[in-house]
Amino acid sequence: MTMKKASENARTAVNALQAIGSICADLAPLDMPMTDEQIRQRADLIRSVIKTRQQMLQFRDRAKALGEALERFRTRQEEIRSKVA
């Protein structure tokens, strides 16, 4: 995955989480009866939140792995420079 694509995916996930906040404010309270359509909408919202959270966790894990790989690369590069000098 390119850095640009990863950045776009992260931005999309953050935007989705922000949109969810305003959507949640408009939901009917849980103690009120809901129509089938409201139940479906609530289920869709919950599914979206779970999916977005999973994506954010994946982005975090990828960023951590990339940071560790970069650190190993820099360490190895420094070792090579030391041997050449």
C-alpha positions, 0 to 999 in steps of 0.5 A, spaced: 500 500 500 502 506 498 503 512 503 498 516 499 493 510 499 494 509 506 493 517 508 487 517 504 484 511 508 486 514 514 482 520 512 476 516 510 476 513 517 477 519 521 471 522 517 467 516 518 468 517 525 466 524 526 460 523 521 458 518 526 458 522 532 452 527 529 448 521 527 448 518 534 445 524 536 439 523 532 438 516 534 432 514 538 433 513 545 434 505 546 428 505 551 423 507 546 420 502 541 423 503 534 421 501 527 424 496 523 427 501 519 430 504 525 433 498 527 436 497 520 439 504 521 442 502 528 445 496 525 448 499 519 451 504 524 454 499 529 457 495 523 460 502 520 463 503 527 466 496 528 469 496 521 472 503 522 475 501 528 478 495 525 481 499 520 484 504 524 487 499 528 490 496 522 492 503 520 496 503 527 499 497 526 501 498 519 504 505 522 508 501 528 510 496 523 513 501 518 516 505 524 520 499 526 522 497 519 525 504 518 529 503 525 532 497 523 533 499 516 537 505 519 541 501 524 543 496 518 545 502 514 549 505 520 552 498 521 554 498 513 557 505 513 561 503 519 564 497 516 566 501 510 569 507 513 
